[in-house]
Amino acid sequence: MHSNRSGYPALRAFAALLAGAALLGGCGNKNQYQPPPAPQVTVSKPLLMPIADYLQATGSVAAFQSVDLVARVEGYLRSANFTDGSLVKAGDLLFVIEPEPYQAKLAGQQAQLLDAQTEYDRQLRMIKENATSQANVDKWRSQRDQAQAAVTLAKINLGYTRITAPFAGRIGRHLVDPGNLVGGAGGPTKLATIEQIDPALAYFSINERDVLRVRAAALAQGVPINGSAPRVPVYVGLQTETDYPHDATLDFAGTGLDTGSGTLQLRAVIPNPQRIFLPGLFVRLRVPLSKPTPRLMVPDRVVTNDQVGSYVLIVGADHKVQQRRVQIGTLENGLRAVTSGLEADSEVVVDGLQNAVPGNVVTPVVVPLTPPDVRPVPAP
């Protein structure tokens, strides 16, 4: 009995220790929720750059001159004196049609002219002696004149046996091989096509609204509107180019809008010494409508469009994201002009857009925009 009682004090001490530990644990600090840090976004202030207003369009390239070379007289094609697709100079001999029949024809006509001229001269001497009539004189004068016309026509036809380049350009492939009969009863035979592509032409059309913009811009700059196309600069880019690196000049405008499409046709002349503009290529064009003026510019990729219009995301002084409606203008080297809706000190979200939710707090990191290399635009 005494031995069992002797274990109670130790048991009670252990229980008291457990109770004290529980009490101490209950008196400690509770775990608290720590919110995650605000997401990080990159912001930049708009660039202030001199930018002109532009009219932008898409057009197609055409040759400055294009001629189908044809056989205008009948005969066997003797030679084609060029390499298909080569460059030729004005006056280069390209095709020869057998000339001998036409040389013989010319010789015969010249002989008839000589006979008619001799007899006409004899009739003139005889009438002075009253040995012939005026009717005979008139008859041989008429035959002499007809023979002269026949000689002229024979010379022209002989000249048609040699087909030369009417201007410098690039000639296509020959369409008829030597030895074939050309220029027969079926009419002129097409032999090849030659095109002048330096300079090249670019035709494009603008709609009625753009026509009114052009007229308003011209009036604002004191340019008289007299129906002729002012020789204003045009900038051209190929479909594979991101900018407009090629200079051109507007030299033609249609006399009026097409009633079916409601558009006005324009034409630009493009210097093409490297012959990179080939007939049929599509090109992008833009025409400056005003002198360059300072505009706020932001990266075009940060401008979003919806059914209401265009907007960008900015970060306010309270670090909250805001949606800001803007009016946009010209695109220049990846930067978009903002004509209204932004201030010079607005912090526009340029990276981390996936973290920029309007109304949410973010951590902005300011990174200045770098001005691109912008080619100066002359005043139209």
Secondary structure, DSSP 8 states (H G I E B T S, - for coil): -HHHHTTHHHHHHHHHHHHHHHHHHHTS-----------EEEEE--EEEEE--EEEEEEEEEEEEEEEEEE-S-EEEEEE-S-TT-EE-TT-EEEEE--HHHHHHHHHHHHHHHHHHHHHHHHHHHHHTT-S-HHHHHHHHHHHHHHHHHHHHHHHHHHTTEEE-SSSEEE---SS-TTSEES-TT--EEEEEEEEEEEEEEEEEEEHHHHHHHHHHHHHTT---SSS----EEEEEETT-SS--EEEEEEEE-SS--TTT-EEEEEEEE--TT----TT-EEEEEEE-S--EEEEEEEGGG-EE-SS-EEEEEE-TTSBEEEEEEEEEEEETTEEEEEES--TT--EEEE-GGG--TT-B-EEEE--------------
